[in-house]
Amino acid sequence: MATVDTEKYSKDDSCFDRLSDDVILYILKHLSLKDFFNLRHVNKRFATICTDKSLVRHLQFARNYWLTTDKFQSYVSPVVDKVETLNLNSCYWLKCGAVDLLSKCSNLSSLHLMQVRVSVKTLCSIMSSLPSLSSLSFSISDIRDLHPELSNSPGAQDCLARLVSLSLHFRHQLVYSNRPVINFCSGPTLFEYCKNLEEFHVYGFPSNARGIPKYIFQPQILKSENLKNVKVMTLNDAMDPAARMFFFGTLLSVCKLSVKFKTLLQPLGNVDQLWTMDGYATCLENMEDLVHFDPSRTTFQIPSEVLHFESAHNLQYLNLSDNAAVTSETLHLLADTCPKLTSLNLQNCNYILLGPLKQNAEQRRVYNDISGLQALLLACLELRSLNISGIHVHTQDLTTTPYSSLAALLAVNNSWKCLSMSPCCLSVERSSKSGKRTFSLVPEGYLVKRRRIGAGAVCNQSFAMFPDSNSPSTSQEDPSASSSSPPSSSPSSSSPSTALDEPAFVSELEKLVRSCPAMENFELNCSGFRSAFNKYFGVHPTTCTSSPCMFSLTVGDQELMCIGRWKHLKTLQLTSIPGVNQGHCLLAIAKGCVSLEQLSIACLGQIAHCLYRGGLLAAFPFFSQLRDFRLEHPYMKIDEQMLTAMAKCSTLERVCIIAKNGTMDTEGVKDFFEKVEGLINFQLYTGRSLSVCRGLQAYLMSKYKKSRPAISVCIHPLLNGGLQEATAQLPDQHIDEMTILKSRVSIRPQNWSPF
């Protein structure tokens, strides 16, 4: 790239005119795709620089909801010969004409089209014109149509022969019936042409309570030797029988070749049953090459004859979630044999504190053996991501250790990036001035008995209870500074006389915050809570349960204020924390977590009264980067006051609110859409009638479809019979990431992306 001679420019020239092209290129590499797109129209010099190969070689359009078909074509047309990687995954709104341009990108080596509208015939045509393609991802609605088209396209066959990585996304039509009939069929697949395949990824439709595919396809792999180079096989965690059948049918064919996997992600695969299949046990007999492994949501013993973790010295990611056979002995084994672990998922492994069987007359087990978890945390020094939610670890379980709580134990590692734990793990016995240890299961200010709350009381406890945003105690520089003077209604608050006599109380979570300043993803998920839309049953409101551990009652606003000190936090999930009353912590989080992009809160405080509502409304103006917001509470009112507050968060792109008994202000929703111009996904499930919900949804879709091509809206009564059918019309990414509530810590390897 030629440089600019600064001597040619006078003093009146702009600063950019004095910069060389190389310097401008360096600056442009740090801009977002949207900003970079707009710069092309500034002047001719910028238009020329923006076509430099270093800027357009790898184009990532995924999740750029501002992109239209015309903008995409104008963006790619001038650089079709320079693009090597093109990611259009989840660009579901692009018109079919957008993909016609791909045939001209002759140097493409990686192309990703999942959830993009493209027919099988057009896909084969694109593949035939890309001689350098080695990585391909696409969606398929009827896999039976794929093989006939491939057999008539020699160019597509040659393309498959060159592929190293292949990803299939199953997006089929679902059948909703009380007496469904499942059809099974089989036939040849595209593997007949894949001779150099090393990676194979399958993505199924997100969990749905009633919908099932019209048929389940069993692949016939006639040339299994074509898969001899496969080292990576992955399946997403979704209850999609069609995708699962295709994945495990392929997996068993690969196992017969006695390959050594580097990555094997097979959630909900019955390991005990697979072990009896031909070749599966042989492939996992030596796990020395295995780097990523996910046998989650199954029950098998570790150690056992099925899996030989003794040889898994290079293992970096392991997902054992929902396995009731994982004990303290299992964690000791992992601590001794897997020193390179960077990410571990133990969600709902409820027996990790179960000790070994004692060889005595009574043959008893210890049910509070913390030694395995302690050994694991101390041995795996590279561990950066841990999911331990759904597990009860209380003060009495740590009496033999120097740690006051699980949070204090986790604070030993000061390099955490992602953590998920249960709120009850933050509870601790406190020492009073007299030296006696006290512990209250009912925090001060927590209402055990329901009481009436008038309009005046709600008004008094909303915005008025927060000090001015410019005051020192709530400044953005130190949002949790107000923790030195906690509200009187906070669970850990104390009288002035007590505060003078005793040292300031440091919550267990604050110990973790001080130790791990670089936290990016944090979750407090109650072990007894299941959302109305959950990963186990999908969209099924009647499966919603909330039975929080009594120890979590001591965790309230004051204990959570310190979260606002995590400046790098991007994702936060808080579910079923009954001790949260006034919502002061939400304001502290909004002011302090300046990088927060995703926030999900469900059933905070009391179920019958949304006492934290005022704190939430006061927090919205301070969320400067928030894009995704999910809220679930049975009695949340979606009125004008709330929608006006939400509209002050102008960066919102996706919103999902679930309120079974809540109200909805239709005019307020319309004004909210008008004010938040970047909003593209809006889901609202309340107690309003079906006719009102359908009318509002139709109005929003018709008004904003042209100006916001990526828009998707679902407004529906929560307890209506057609709820599953309505949500199934949403794009997969919104169902998986917004509709269904689930933990996202360690569900995939860190920085994992097959694209």
Long-range contacts (C-beta under 8 A, 24 or more apart in sequence): 1-25, 1-49, 1-52, 21-49, 24-49, 25-49, 25-52, 25-54, 25-55, 28-55, 29-54, 29-55, 33-59, 33-60, 33-61, 33-64, 34-64, 34-66, 37-71, 37-75, 40-75, 51-78, 51-79, 51-82, 53-79, 53-82, 56-82, 56-83, 57-82, 57-83, 57-84, 57-85, 58-84, 58-85, 59-83, 59-85, 59-86, 59-87, 60-85, 60-87, 61-86, 61-87, 61-88, 61-91, 62-87, 62-88, 62-89, 62-90, 62-91, 62-112, 63-90, 63-733, 64-91, 65-93, 65-653, 65-678, 65-680, 65-708, 65-710, 66-678, 67-91, 67-94, 67-710, 68-709, 69-94, 69-95, 69-97, 69-98, 69-709, 72-98, 72-101, 73-97, 73-98, 73-101, 76-101, 76-105, 77-101, 80-104, 80-105, 80-106, 81-105, 81-106, 81-107, 82-107, 83-107, 83-108, 84-108, 84-109, 84-110, 85-109, 85-110, 86-110, 86-111, 86-112, 87-112, 87-755, 88-112, 88-113, 88-116, 89-113, 89-114, 89-115, 89-116, 89-137, 89-755, 90-114, 90-115, 90-731, 90-732, 90-733, 91-115, 91-116, 92-116, 92-117, 92-710, 92-731, 93-709, 93-710, 93-711, 94-709, 96-122, 99-126, 102-126, 102-130, 103-129, 103-130, 104-129, 105-130, 106-130, 106-131, 106-132, 107-132, 108-132, 108-133, 109-133, 109-134, 109-135, 110-134, 110-135, 110-136, 110-755, 111-135, 111-136, 111-137, 112-136, 112-137, 112-138, 112-167, 112-755, 113-137, 113-138, 113-139, 114-138, 114-139, 114-167, 114-169, 114-203, 115-139, 115-169, 115-171, 115-731, 115-732, 115-733, 120-145, 120-146, 120-149, 121-149, 123-156, 124-149, 124-150, 124-153, 124-155, 124-156, 125-153, 125-156, 127-153, 127-155, 127-156, 127-159, 127-160, 128-153, 128-154, 128-155, 128-156, 128-158, 128-159, 129-155, 130-159, 133-159, 133-162, 133-163, 134-162, 134-163, 134-164, 134-165, 135-163, 135-164, 135-165, 135-166, 135-755, 136-163, 136-165, 136-166, 136-167, 137-166, 137-167, 137-168, 137-169, 137-201, 137-754, 137-755, 138-167, 138-168, 138-169, 139-168, 139-169, 139-170, 139-171, 140-168, 140-169, 140-170, 140-171, 141-171, 141-172, 141-173, 142-172, 143-168, 143-170, 143-189, 143-217, 143-246, 144-185, 144-187, 144-215, 144-217, 146-189, 146-190, 147-187, 147-188, 147-189, 147-190, 147-192, 150-190, 150-193, 157-193, 160-190, 160-193, 160-194, 161-193, 161-194, 161-195, 161-196, 162-196, 163-194, 163-196, 163-197, 164-196, 164-197, 164-198, 164-199, 165-197, 165-198, 165-199, 165-200, 165-201, 165-232, 165-754, 166-190, 166-194, 166-197, 166-199, 166-200, 166-201, 167-200, 167-201, 167-202, 167-203, 167-754, 167-755, 168-201, 168-202, 168-203, 168-246, 169-203, 169-732, 170-202, 170-203, 170-204, 170-205, 170-213, 170-240, 170-242, 170-243, 170-246, 171-205, 171-732, 172-205, 172-213, 172-214, 172-242, 173-213, 173-214, 174-205, 174-208, 174-211, 174-212, 174-213, 174-728, 175-211, 175-212, 175-213, 175-214, 176-210, 176-211, 176-724, 176-725, 180-212, 182-212, 182-213, 182-215, 182-216, 182-241, 183-214, 183-215, 183-216, 184-215, 184-216, 184-218, 185-215, 185-216, 185-217, 185-218, 186-217, 186-218, 186-219, 186-220, 187-217, 187-219, 187-220, 188-220, 188-222, 189-219, 189-220, 189-221, 191-219, 191-221, 191-223, 191-226, 191-227, 191-250, 192-221, 192-222, 192-223, 192-226, 193-226, 194-226, 194-227, 195-226, 196-229, 197-226, 197-227, 197-229, 197-230, 198-229, 198-230, 198-231, 198-232, 199-230, 199-231, 199-232, 199-233, 199-263, 199-754, 200-227, 200-230, 200-232, 200-233, 200-234, 200-250, 201-232, 201-233, 201-234, 201-235, 201-754, 202-234, 202-235, 202-236, 202-243, 202-246, 202-247, 202-250, 203-235, 203-236, 203-238, 203-243, 203-732, 204-235, 204-236, 204-238, 204-239, 204-240, 204-242, 204-243, 204-244, 205-238, 205-240, 205-243, 205-732, 206-238, 206-240, 206-538, 206-732, 206-735, 206-736, 206-739, 206-740, 207-238, 207-239, 207-240, 207-534, 207-535, 207-536, 207-537, 207-538, 207-539, 207-740, 208-239, 208-538, 208-539, 208-724, 208-727, 208-728, 209-537, 209-538, 209-539, 209-540, 209-724, 210-724, 211-724, 211-725, 211-728, 212-241, 213-240, 213-241, 213-242, 215-242, 216-241, 216-242, 216-245, 217-242, 217-245, 217-246, 218-245, 218-246, 218-249, 219-246, 219-249, 219-250, 219-253, 221-249, 221-250, 221-253, 224-253, 224-254, 224-256, 224-257, 225-257, 227-253, 227-254, 227-257, 227-259, 228-257, 228-259, 229-259, 230-254, 230-259, 231-259, 231-260, 231-261, 231-262, 231-263, 231-289, 232-261, 232-262, 232-263, 232-264, 232-754, 233-261, 233-263, 233-264, 233-265, 233-266, 234-263, 234-264, 234-265, 234-294, 234-754, 235-265, 235-266, 235-267, 235-269, 236-267, 237-267, 237-268, 237-296, 237-297, 237-535, 237-747, 238-736, 239-268, 239-538, 244-268, 248-274, 251-280, 252-277, 252-278, 252-279, 252-280, 254-283, 255-279, 255-280, 255-282, 255-283, 258-282, 258-283, 259-283, 260-286, 260-288, 260-289, 260-290, 261-289, 261-290, 262-289, 262-290, 262-291, 262-292, 263-290, 263-291, 263-292, 263-293, 263-749, 264-290, 264-292, 264-293, 264-294, 265-292, 265-293, 265-294, 265-319, 265-748, 266-294, 266-295, 267-294, 267-295, 267-296, 267-297, 267-319, 268-296, 268-297, 268-298, 269-295, 269-298, 270-298, 271-295, 271-298, 271-300, 271-306, 271-307, 272-298, 272-299, 272-300, 272-306, 275-306, 281-306, 284-308, 286-311, 287-311, 287-312, 287-315, 288-312, 288-313, 288-314, 289-314, 290-314, 290-315, 291-315, 291-316, 291-317, 292-316, 292-317, 292-749, 292-752, 293-317, 293-318, 293-319, 294-318, 294-319, 294-345, 295-319, 295-320, 295-323, 296-320, 296-321, 296-322, 296-323, 296-345, 297-321, 297-322, 297-323, 298-322, 298-323, 299-323, 299-324, 299-325, 300-325, 301-325, 302-326, 302-330, 302-333, 303-329, 303-330, 303-333, 309-333, 309-334, 309-337, 309-338, 310-337, 311-337, 312-337, 312-338, 313-337, 313-338, 313-339, 313-340, 314-340, 315-340, 315-341, 316-340, 316-341, 316-342, 316-343, 316-382, 316-749, 317-341, 317-342, 317-343, 317-344, 317-746, 317-748, 317-749, 317-750, 317-752, 318-343, 318-344, 318-345, 319-344, 319-345, 319-746, 319-747, 320-344, 320-345, 320-346, 320-349, 321-345, 321-346, 321-347, 321-348, 321-349, 321-387, 322-347, 322-348, 322-349, 323-349, 324-349, 324-350, 324-351, 325-351, 326-351, 326-352, 327-351, 327-352, 327-354, 327-355, 327-356, 327-372, 328-352, 328-353, 328-354, 328-355, 328-356, 328-369, 328-370, 328-371, 328-372, 328-373, 329-355, 329-356, 329-372, 330-372, 331-372, 331-373, 331-375, 331-376, 332-371, 332-372, 332-375, 332-376, 334-376, 334-380, 335-372, 335-375, 335-376, 335-378, 335-379, 335-380, 336-379, 338-380, 339-379, 339-380, 339-381, 339-382, 340-380, 340-382, 341-380, 341-382, 341-383, 342-382, 342-383, 342-384, 342-385, 342-749, 342-750, 343-383, 343-384, 343-385, 343-386, 343-418, 343-746, 343-749, 343-750, 344-376, 344-380, 344-383, 344-385, 344-386, 344-387, 344-746, 345-386, 345-387, 345-745, 345-746, 345-747, 346-386, 346-387, 346-388, 346-391, 347-387, 347-388, 347-389, 347-390, 347-391, 347-420, 347-743, 347-746, 348-389, 348-390, 348-391, 348-527, 349-390, 349-391, 350-390, 350-391, 350-392, 352-388, 352-391, 353-393, 353-397, 368-396, 368-397, 370-397, 370-398, 370-400, 370-401, 370-409, 373-409, 374-401, 374-409, 377-409, 377-410, 377-412, 377-413, 378-412, 381-413, 383-413, 384-415, 384-416, 384-417, 384-418, 384-750, 385-416, 385-417, 385-418, 385-419, 385-521, 385-745, 385-746, 385-750, 386-410, 386-416, 386-418, 386-419, 386-420, 386-745, 386-746, 387-418, 387-419, 387-420, 387-523, 387-743, 387-745, 387-746, 387-747, 388-419, 388-420, 388-421, 388-422, 388-425, 389-420, 389-421, 389-422, 389-523, 389-524, 389-525, 389-527, 389-743, 389-745, 390-422, 390-525, 390-527, 391-421, 391-422, 391-425, 391-527, 392-422, 392-424, 392-425, 392-527, 392-549, 392-551, 393-422, 393-424, 393-425, 394-424, 394-425, 394-427, 394-551, 395-427, 395-428, 395-429, 395-439, 404-428, 404-508, 405-508, 406-508, 407-508, 407-509, 407-511, 407-512, 408-508, 408-511, 408-512, 410-512, 411-511, 411-512, 411-514, 411-515, 411-516, 412-515, 413-515, 413-516, 414-515, 414-516, 415-516, 415-518, 416-512, 416-516, 416-518, 416-519, 417-518, 417-519, 417-520, 417-521, 417-750, 418-519, 418-520, 418-521, 418-522, 418-745, 418-746, 418-750, 419-512, 419-516, 419-519, 419-521, 419-522, 419-523, 419-745, 420-522, 420-523, 420-524, 420-525, 420-573, 420-743, 420-745, 420-746, 421-523, 421-524, 421-525, 422-524, 422-525, 422-526, 422-527, 422-549, 422-552, 423-524, 423-525, 423-526, 423-548, 423-549, 423-552, 423-555, 423-576, 423-577, 423-579, 424-526, 424-527, 424-548, 424-549, 424-550, 424-551, 424-552, 424-555, 426-507, 426-508, 426-509, 426-524, 426-552, 426-554, 426-555, 426-559, 427-508, 427-551, 427-552, 427-554, 427-555, 428-508, 430-505, 432-502, 433-501, 433-502, 439-554, 440-554, 441-550, 441-551, 441-553, 441-554, 442-553, 443-491, 443-492, 443-553, 443-554, 443-556, 443-579, 444-489, 444-490, 444-491, 444-493, 445-488, 445-489, 445-490, 445-491, 445-493, 445-556, 445-581, 446-491, 446-553, 446-556, 446-578, 446-579, 446-581, 446-606, 447-606, 447-609, 450-606, 450-608, 450-609, 453-609, 453-611, 458-613, 458-614, 461-582, 461-611, 461-614, 462-613, 462-614, 462-617, 462-618, 463-614, 463-617, 463-618, 465-582, 465-614, 465-615, 466-584, 466-587, 466-614, 466-615, 466-618, 469-591, 469-622, 474-587, 474-588, 474-591, 475-591, 476-591, 476-592, 476-594, 476-622, 478-565, 478-592, 479-561, 479-564, 479-565, 479-587, 479-588, 479-589, 479-590, 479-591, 479-592, 480-561, 480-562, 480-563, 480-564, 480-565, 480-588, 480-592, 482-561, 482-584, 482-588, 483-510, 483-558, 483-561, 483-562, 483-588, 486-557, 486-558, 486-561, 487-557, 487-558, 487-582, 487-584, 489-557, 489-581, 489-582, 490-556, 490-557, 490-558, 490-581, 490-582, 490-584, 491-553, 491-554, 491-555, 491-556, 491-557, 491-558, 491-559, 491-579, 491-581, 492-554, 492-556, 492-558, 492-559, 493-558, 507-558, 507-559, 507-562, 508-559, 509-559, 509-560, 509-562, 509-563, 510-559, 510-562, 513-562, 513-563, 513-565, 513-566, 514-565, 517-565, 517-566, 517-567, 517-568, 518-568, 519-566, 519-568, 519-569, 520-568, 520-569, 520-570, 520-571, 521-569, 521-570, 521-571, 521-572, 521-744, 521-745, 522-563, 522-566, 522-569, 522-571, 522-572, 522-573, 523-572, 523-573, 523-574, 523-575, 523-743, 523-744, 523-745, 524-555, 524-560, 524-573, 524-574, 524-575, 524-577, 525-573, 525-575, 525-576, 525-743, 526-552, 526-575, 526-576, 526-577, 528-576, 529-575, 529-576, 529-602, 529-603, 531-575, 531-602, 531-632, 531-658, 531-740, 531-741, 532-632, 532-658, 532-660, 532-685, 532-718, 533-658, 533-727, 533-739, 533-740, 533-741, 534-740, 534-741, 534-742, 535-740, 535-741, 535-742, 538-724, 538-740, 539-723, 539-724, 539-727, 539-728, 539-739, 539-740, 540-724, 541-660, 541-718, 541-719, 541-723, 546-576, 546-603, 546-607, 548-576, 548-577, 548-578, 552-576, 552-577, 552-578, 552-579, 553-578, 553-579, 554-579, 555-579, 555-580, 556-580, 556-581, 557-581, 557-582, 557-583, 557-584, 557-585, 557-612, 557-615, 558-584, 558-585, 560-585, 560-588, 560-589, 561-585, 561-588, 563-588, 563-589, 563-592, 563-593, 564-588, 564-589, 564-590, 564-591, 564-592, 564-593, 565-592, 566-592, 566-593, 567-592, 567-593, 567-594, 567-595, 568-595, 569-593, 569-595, 569-596, 570-595, 570-596, 570-597, 570-598, 571-596, 571-597, 571-598, 571-599, 571-744, 572-596, 572-598, 572-599, 572-600, 573-599, 573-600, 573-601, 573-743, 573-744, 574-600, 574-601, 574-602, 574-604, 575-600, 575-601, 575-602, 575-603, 575-741, 576-602, 576-603, 576-604, 577-604, 577-605, 578-604, 578-605, 578-606, 579-605, 580-604, 580-605, 580-612, 581-605, 581-606, 581-611, 581-612, 582-611, 582-612, 582-614, 582-615, 583-611, 583-612, 583-613, 583-614, 583-615, 583-616, 583-618, 583-619, 584-615, 585-615, 586-612, 586-615, 586-616, 586-618, 586-619, 587-615, 587-618, 587-619, 587-622, 589-619, 590-619, 590-620, 590-621, 590-622, 590-623, 591-619, 591-622, 594-624, 594-625, 595-625, 596-623, 596-625, 596-626, 597-625, 597-626, 597-627, 597-628, 598-626, 598-627, 598-628, 598-629, 599-623, 599-626, 599-628, 599-629, 599-630, 600-628, 600-629, 600-630, 600-631, 600-741, 601-630, 601-631, 601-632, 602-630, 602-631, 602-632, 602-633, 602-741, 603-632, 603-633, 603-634, 604-633, 607-633, 607-634, 607-635, 608-635, 609-635, 610-635, 610-636, 610-637, 613-637, 613-642, 616-645, 617-641, 617-642, 617-645, 618-645, 620-645, 620-646, 620-648, 620-649, 621-645, 621-648, 621-649, 623-649, 623-651, 624-651, 625-651, 626-651, 626-652, 627-651, 627-652, 627-653, 627-654, 628-652, 628-653, 628-654, 628-655, 628-737, 628-738, 629-654, 629-655, 629-656, 630-655, 630-656, 630-657, 630-738, 630-741, 631-656, 631-657, 631-658, 631-659, 632-657, 632-658, 632-659, 632-741, 633-658, 633-659, 633-662, 634-659, 634-660, 634-661, 634-662, 635-659, 635-661, 635-662, 636-662, 637-662, 637-663, 638-662, 638-663, 638-664, 638-665, 638-668, 638-669, 638-684, 638-686, 639-663, 639-665, 639-668, 640-665, 640-667, 640-668, 642-668, 643-668, 643-669, 643-671, 643-672, 644-668, 644-671, 644-672, 646-672, 646-676, 647-671, 647-672, 647-675, 647-676, 649-676, 650-675, 650-676, 650-677, 650-678, 651-678, 652-676, 652-678, 652-679, 653-678, 653-679, 653-680, 653-681, 654-679, 654-680, 654-681, 654-682, 654-734, 654-737, 654-738, 655-679, 655-681, 655-682, 655-683, 656-681, 656-683, 656-684, 656-738, 656-739, 657-683, 657-684, 657-685, 657-686, 658-685, 658-718, 659-685, 659-686, 659-687, 659-718, 660-685, 660-686, 660-687, 660-718, 660-719, 661-687, 662-686, 662-687, 663-687, 663-688, 664-688, 664-692, 664-693, 664-696, 664-715, 666-692, 666-695, 666-696, 669-696, 669-700, 669-715, 670-696, 670-699, 670-700, 673-700, 673-703, 673-704, 679-708, 680-708, 680-710, 680-711, 680-712, 681-711, 681-712, 681-713, 681-730, 681-734, 681-738, 682-712, 682-713, 682-714, 682-715, 683-713, 683-714, 683-715, 683-727, 683-730, 683-734, 683-738, 683-739, 684-714, 684-715, 684-716, 685-714, 685-715, 685-716, 685-717, 685-718, 685-723, 686-717, 686-718, 687-717, 687-718, 687-719, 688-717, 689-717, 690-716, 690-717, 690-720, 690-722, 693-717
